[in-house]
Amino acid sequence: MGGGQLQQVWQNQNAGTSPLAADGLLFAYDAVNGGLRVYQADTGTQVANLACGGGHWNSPIVVDGRIALPEGNANDHLTSGVLDIWRLP
């Protein structure tokens, strides 16, 4: 923040859903190409690209050193699916 207003710190051209920040990291899911990109929140340096399938506005969940991300599109009305879970080192 500068002068009581938010200031842009970094940006990139990668696709992604609404980002989630946790533990100094920023998580953005690329719903079109699949993949969960992980960035250093303060610098924008990409530290990982976690492989996963595509979806539709899926949001990552970060809790207790784990990252969970559902795959797929709820609009398909499927009765089964895939839940990716990763553990932070």
FENLINNOR-V170544 format. One record per residue. N is the residue number from 1. RES is the residue in one small letter. OMEGA is omega in whole degrees, -180 to 180 (* if undefined). Layout:
N_RES_OMEGA + N_RES_OMEGA
This chain:
1_m_177 + 2_g_180 + 3_g_179 + 4_g_180 + 5_q_177 + 6_l_177 + 7_q_177 + 8_q_-179 + 9_v_178 + 10_w_175 + 11_q_172 + 12_n_-175 + 13_q_-179 + 14_n_175 + 15_a_177 + 16_g_174 + 17_t_178 + 18_s_-176 + 19_p_177 + 20_l_178 + 21_a_177 + 22_a_175 + 23_d_178 + 24_g_179 + 25_l_177 + 26_l_-176 + 27_f_179 + 28_a_-178 + 29_y_175 + 30_d_-174 + 31_a_-178 + 32_v_-176 + 33_n_-173 + 34_g_180 + 35_g_176 + 36_l_-180 + 37_r_179 + 38_v_-177 + 39_y_165 + 40_q_-173 + 41_a_-175 + 42_d_-176 + 43_t_-176 + 44_g_178 + 45_t_179 + 46_q_-179 + 47_v_179 + 48_a_169 + 49_n_-175 + 50_l_-176 + 51_a_175 + 52_c_-179 + 53_g_180 + 54_g_-179 + 55_g_-179 + 56_h_178 + 57_w_177 + 58_n_-178 + 59_s_176 + 60_p_176 + 61_i_179 + 62_v_180 + 63_v_173 + 64_d_178 + 65_g_180 + 66_r_177 + 67_i_177 + 68_a_180 + 69_l_176 + 70_p_175 + 71_e_174 + 72_g_-175 + 73_n_-179 + 74_a_179 + 75_n_177 + 76_d_178 + 77_h_178 + 78_l_179 + 79_t_175 + 80_s_-178 + 81_g_-179 + 82_v_174 + 83_l_178 + 84_d_177 + 85_i_177 + 86_w_177 + 87_r_176 + 88_l_180 + 89_p_*
